[in-house]
Amino acid sequence: MNILITGGTGFIGQILNQYLQQHGHHTWVLTRDKVKAQKSLPVATHIIESLTQIPQTQGVDGVINLAGEPLMGKRWNRQNKQLFIDSRVNMTNDIIHFIQQRKVKPEVL
């Protein structure tokens, strides 16, 4: 399967990506920091900084959304709570738009 992972450089994302590749899956990781991703992810990972970098001709069978502003290391005040929420909602909306634009839709989100 071809699997898109957002938030793939985080603690869970790194382990999940490695597990999926060890079990024969091909992974695409959407990240804000390509250099960090290249240092922390397996070489076979397709690292992208925008969903538009996945060609229409490239099948995506599943999407795993782990992206969002880190919850640790910041005070949970009103402003940061909104940042936590917005980062997750905005990424989910971006993924929905990505799926809507695909000729062949992923089987699972």
N, C-alpha and C positions, 0 to 999 in steps of 0.2 A: 504494500500500500504506500501511497504518497501522502504524507501527513504534514500539515502546516501547524507549527507551534508558535504561538505568540507568548512572549515572556520566557523564552527558552533559555535565557542566560541566568535565570534565577535558580535557587537551590533545587526546587522540584523539577523545573524545566530541564536542567542539565542532566539529572538522573534519568528522567523520562526519555529524553532524546537518546541517550546512550542505550537504554533498554530497548527502545524501538529499533534502533539500528542493529543491535545484537540479534534481534529477532527478524531480520530481513526487510525491514521497512526503510523507505527513503524519507528523509526529513528535510523540511524547509523551516528555518527559524527566522521570524521577524524580530528585529532588534533595533534599538536606537543607537547602539554602540557596536559597530562592526568589528572594531579592533578587539574589544573585550570578548566578543563572541568567538572570534578566531582563536583567541588564546584559551578559551575555556570549553569549547565544543569539539567533538570529533571532526577530523579532517573531511569526512564524507558529508558533513552537514552543508546544505545549501543555505548560505546566510544572505538575508535580504534586509533592506532598510525601508522598503515600501511594498505594499501588496501588489502594486502595479508591476513589480519586477518578476512576477510569476506569469509567464506567457499563457494566453488562452489555450494554446495547444498542450500545455502541461497539465495533466490530470492531477487533481487534488481530491483524494478519497475521504479525508477527514480533517477537521480543524480542532485543535485544542487551544483554548484561550486561557492563558495564565498571566496575561499582561495586566499591569496596573502599578500605580505608585506604591513603592514598598511601605508596608504598614509598620515596620520596625524602625526605631531610631528617630522617630518624630513624635512630637507631642500631639495627642489626639484632641486638639482644639477644634473649634468650629471650622476654621479656614482649612486645616489639613484634612478634616473629615470630608469636606466638600471635594478637595483634591483627590482623595482616595476614591470617592464615588465617581467623580467625573472621568478619571483616567480609565476606569473599568467600563463605564457606560459608553464613552467615546470609542474605545477599542471595539466593543461589541457592535456598535453601529457601523464602524469601518468594516468589520467582518461581514456583517449582513449585506452591506453594499457590495463587497467583494463577491459574495456568493450570488447575489442577484445578477451581477454582470457576467457570470460564468455561463458558457454554453452548456457545459456538463457540470452539474452541481455536486459538491461533496456529499457523501452518503450520511455523514454524521458531523455534528458540531458539539 
